[in-house]
Amino acid sequence: MLRSDLSISVTELGSLLDHSGVVGAAEDYAARVFGADFSMFVTNGTSTSNKIVLHGCVTQGDAVLIDRNCHKSVQHGLSMTGSIPVYLRPLRNGYGIIGPIALDQLQPAAIDAAITSTPLRRYMNDEAPVYAVITNSTYDGLCYDVEAVDHALGERVDRIHFDEAWFAYARFNPLYAGRYGMYRESGDSSGPTVLTTQSTHKLLAALSQASMIHVRQGRKPIDRDRFNEAFMMHASTSPQYAIIASNDVSTAMMDGASGVSLTQESIQEAIAFRKTMVRVGREIIKRDEGGSRGPWWFGVWQPDVIVDPVGGDECDFSAVSDEVLGREPRCWTLAPGAAWHGFGDLAQGYCMLDPIKVTLLTPGIDSLGELATWGIPAELVSRFLETRGIVVEKTGDYTLLFLFSIGITRGKWGTLVDALFDFKTLYDRDAPLREVFPDLARAHGDRYGALTLPMLGDEMHAFMLETELPRKLERAYETLPEPVMPPDVAYENLVRGKVRMLPVGEMAGHASAVMVVPYPPGIPILMPGENVEAAIVEYLEALQAFDRRFPGFAHHVLGVALDGGERHSGYRVSCLLDDATTVAGGSAAAGRSEP
Ligand SMILES: *Cc1c(COP(=O)(O)O)cnc(C)c1O
């Protein structure tokens, strides 16, 4: 890598900014393989790809439809362009997993209603939205019937962007047919123009920061040269050639038969893991292992009953062969109203769970958010796995997410099953925390020194019951906060210093200057310029109380500053002052264009 770290003045390497030479050839190759009319390589992550797409498609005062479950880079794109967001709200279930946006929310009537009801309407150039962005798949592995989305959204917008940061492999396996942005073959230009952005480094094999933008032309095509102005605004003039080359290698790995076999391998490994987890759970129940608490094991978030795609009968998940599970999308689609997913009445076939994204459930809550009397918060398990060198992709209140990327082997996931077993053994024999988490017990001896693993779990679960944290989360996300100004104006105020850090308890009635995102679930609770409502304060206060009660287990809340180090005294958020301006361009513009 160091030897290939050459300068842009080596002309035989071509130029990323002009998409010329070997770099241009590699981008053309990627366009062929990924099914685009043209593709661009980006060397600063999909964070930058998203900003390029927004900058290249929308401008000040344009109405845009935004998945509320968007990555922060999309929000940055809003602030940079001065476009006016109209949010599309995804579903949530009781585990706190973010679902798809329901199909009826994408239909023209719902979109028109969302546009007419937003207080930001007065800032819009025109009420016809010019662009929509959807996260596909979600972090938890829920992917859309893209044709249905295109069709519905296409009634109102000419350009649709699918943020596929975690989904670059979808085109290469028939299991995902019709579920990724570039599903349409060339020649059909009657539909909306579709753009996708993919982190090649996340679930394909490229180096960190490698990303791609793909464009499939439709109505209102993208002029490549004009779009490249946006590209150049965000690109470095000294791109890293190793990153560019790794995009090319990833493309070649996916091209032809190897793409199918590599993706199929991950799918089959994930299925084998899922089945093993179910089988182990049944064994434990049969043998009644679990000490005084009765038999328990981790659940797998997946359908328990599947309509056999071959015979048409309902059968147990474990009774369906690995081969059928690995081939038939119908095994993974979320059936309308099925209890396991908790998203209610989704349209048949609209949403599919990607088998390679595996969510494990710890005991304590159901898909409707009903807490049981006993439970094991997932953070404890996650923390234990970390001591074994296993990093959990995302930890929820009672969920653990694992991704089966290319190259995962039976040996690797076998280690995970062993570690989960070890956790169970330690839990069931009341192991002291000094033994399970020596570092934690040392750092907070007075707090944890005398506790056992189940004692801490019980305390955490009791806290959930007492504070009704899952319900508070639900209420905080139930209604969208009211925006008082668009994100770009909030950002202007931030730069001009028209902001003040407020403790969370004093935020109600003020507007946030920044995006606030609790992890999990990783979906913004506040966008810049949105009013802080009581339900949001209550939720953040409960999180803060948890962090105080359980030192060493603090939540990660993006956009929140902490007072003082580990034993912090509280969350603080940058809020807008009462005399903050509400128009872009500040006071000079106010006389001209007070909306
Ligand atoms: C990770 C992520 C991004 C940003 O990608 P990077 O390559 O890390 O810059 C964008 N969108 C979504 C949905 C993501 O999860």
The ligand as an SDF file (V2000), in Angstrom:
LIG
                    3D

 15 15  0  0  0  0  0  0  0  0999 V2000
  -22.2570    4.0770    7.4530 C   0  0  0  0  0  0  0  0  0  0  0  0
  -23.3530    4.7670    6.7470 C   0  0  0  0  0  0  0  0  0  0  0  0
  -23.1080    5.8640    5.9090 C   0  0  0  0  0  0  0  0  0  0  0  0
  -21.7490    6.5110    5.8120 C   0  0  0  0  0  0  0  0  0  0  0  0
  -20.8370    5.7000    5.2180 O   0  0  0  0  0  0  0  0  0  0  0  0
  -19.2550    5.8440    5.4450 P   0  0  0  0  0  0  0  0  0  0  0  0
  -18.7270    5.0090    4.3390 O   0  0  0  0  0  0  0  0  0  0  0  0
  -18.9620    5.3570    6.7980 O   0  0  0  0  0  0  0  0  0  0  0  0
  -18.9220    7.2950    5.2870 O   0  0  0  0  0  0  0  0  0  0  0  0
  -24.1450    6.4070    5.1980 C   0  0  0  0  0  0  0  0  0  0  0  0
  -25.3840    5.8990    5.3110 N   0  0  0  0  0  0  0  0  0  0  0  0
  -25.6690    4.8660    6.1090 C   0  0  0  0  0  0  0  0  0  0  0  0
  -27.0760    4.3530    6.1720 C   0  0  0  0  0  0  0  0  0  0  0  0
  -24.6680    4.2690    6.8730 C   0  0  0  0  0  0  0  0  0  0  0  0
  -24.9610    3.2730    7.6950 O   0  0  0  0  0  0  0  0  0  0  0  0
  1  2  1  0
  2  3  1  0
  2 14  2  0
  3  4  1  0
  3 10  2  0
  4  5  1  0
  5  6  1  0
  6  7  2  0
  6  8  1  0
  6  9  1  0
 10 11  1  0
 11 12  2  0
 12 13  1  0
 12 14  1  0
 14 15  1  0
M  END
$$$$
